Amino acid sequence: MAAGMNISIDHDSTVPPFEQVRLRIAELAASGALAAGHRLPPVRAFYTHGHLYQVNQTRMKLAEKAKELGCLFAFYGHTHVAKYEQIGGIHVINPGSISQSRSQIEETFAELVYKEDENTIILNFRNRENQIIETVKIEF
């Protein structure tokens, strides 16, 4: 990403997340912070509700689908349990549940932060108070 480029989502906004991202990219381009021809990180993600891929038994089917679609990440819900696994080269992530955890871990959501200078993504599991309770460093 360009130096100082920050794209974040306002979860309280009525503007859909994809539109917030599009508007921010347009704003960065118009201001010159995002140079013409600059390429955003080529990271693809697959997300689904976990019951469609029987995630209570295994996440292999989910990882295989993500790989088939050319994705590096697979996000799922259903279990309400925050979890990170690497399966067959796919980073499989359940953000947990911000309203009702079904594990010993408190209620959570997931945040990914791209560190271009390190060629890494930092996965933070955060609680309701927005405090980081677990961090995973994902290297490319």
Disulfide bonds with the S-S distance in Angstrom:
none
